[in-house]
Amino acid sequence: MTGVQTCALPISDAQAVLDAVQDGSADILGRTKSGHILLRVQGVEGVNVNTGTLNPAQPTDVFIVKGTTRPSVVPTSPAATPIPPGRAAE
């Protein structure tokens, strides 16, 4: 299969990302096209696993936070960019 994506992030690192959002130390980049929060957290390293690329286990400090009541933290490409301001999420 190509283009398969998954995540590799220990629970303690996921909590560190959520803590950084709460204490304001996360760099909020914006929203993804799906409306999830896209952010960078210095000092927390996840692995963007994307077998459809030449670098299937890419270290990253960029994450997507999905949900609010029971949030999920997903490492994503370090090159990920948010949707432009004013454009509605799909």
N, C-alpha and C positions, 0 to 999 in steps of 0.2 A: 504494500500500500504506500502511496505517496501522499504527502500533505497531512499526515496524521499528527495531531498536536496533543500533548498531555502536559502535566506539570510535575515538577520535582521541587517541593519546598517543605522542609520540616515544620511541624506545628509551631515550634518556638520562633522560627523566622516569620511565619505568617502572623503570629501575635506581635512581633516586632514591627511589622509593616502597619498593622492596625493601631498600635501604640503611637507610631510616628504620625499617623493621620490625626489622632486625638491630641497629641501635644504640639502639633504644628510644625514638626521638623521634616515632614514629607514634602516634597516638591510636587504639587498638584499640577499635572500637565494639561488636564482637561478631561474630556469624555471621549469614549470610543464611539464608533458608529452605532453600536448597540445601546449606548447610553450609560455604560459602566465607567467608573472613575479610573483614569489612567494616571499613575504617579511614579515618581522616582524616589527611592529611599537610599541615601548614602549609607554604606556599612552593612547592608543586608544584601546577600547575593543568592539569587535563585538560579534555576536552570530553565531556559526556554528550550523545550524539547519539540523539535519540528523535523520529522524524518524526511520531509519533502525538500530540504535544503542541503547545501554542502556542509553546513555546520549543525548537525542534529542535536547537539548538547551545548547550547550557547549560554555562557554565564551572562547574567543580567541583573541590574538593579532597578528595572522598570517592571511594574506590576499593574494588574487590573484587579479592582475590588468589585465584586459582584454581590449585590444584595445589601440589605441594611440590618434586618433582624438577626439573620444567621449568615454573615458575610463570608464569601469565599475569596481567597487571595490567590491569584494566578500569575506566575512569572510570564512575561511576554518579551518580545524582541526589544533589545536596547534601542533599536531604530524606530520603534513604534511612535506614531504621532497622533495627536487628538484630532477630532473633526474640527474644521474651522469654526470660530465663534459665530453664532447666529444661524448655523445650519442645524436643522432638527435631527435628532437621533432616529434611526430606523427601527 
